[in-house]
């Protein structure tokens, strides 16, 4: 597939530009939400940050190195009205970018949801709709 699209301006010159095509199954929404996580084996929870979210997964910043394929129990914290609420799920590390902010002690990961209860999924989709508006 050709990513370059020829555009003809009103003059006689031809310009080339980059046409970006989104290949994701679910649209991503930029958010900044705190996250608690632990490995599925039940170790002590640690904190991280959600940078963007979709119905299929999350982009997160975590303070430690984690191997691809690792399952994490996650709890996203957010405010609904005047109350603190949570969305709980299990996510799998599907990609990592260890150089992203390593100097600050943060590592960037893509998590794909492996399990999320219907109640939590409904809360997630509602939250994403609110962020999108």
Secondary structure, DSSP 8 states (H G I E B T S, - for coil): ---EEEEE-SSS-EEEEE------SS--EEEEEEEEEEETT----EEEEEEEE-SSEEEEEESS---TT-EEEEEEEEEETTEEEEEEEEEEEEEEEEEEEGGGTEEEEEEEEEE--HHHHHHHHHHHHHHH-
